[in-house]
Amino acid sequence: MSISLLGLLNLLTPNPRGSRRVATGLSYGPSRRQQLDLYAPRVEGSWPVVVFLYGGAWSEGDRKDYG
């Protein structure tokens, strides 16, 4: 079993309230890489919106690497 550096980082920085994936692979453009995943808090309430853009110089990386 191997774990990536990002996978290890995700394990070491848990969200105490938790989140749930609402949708995955939502297209916002014609390219197959122009997709996003949508997460929401598990706990009801008024929460701020956070937009996270992962690195990769717009040509590398994978959104699945980040939880």
PyMOL commands that set and color helices and strands:
alter all, ss='L'
color gray80, all
select helices_A, chain A and resi 5-12+63-65
alter helices_A, ss='H'
color red, helices_A
select strands_A, chain A and resi 19-27+35-41
alter strands_A, ss='S'
color yellow, strands_A
deselect
rebuild
show_as cartoon
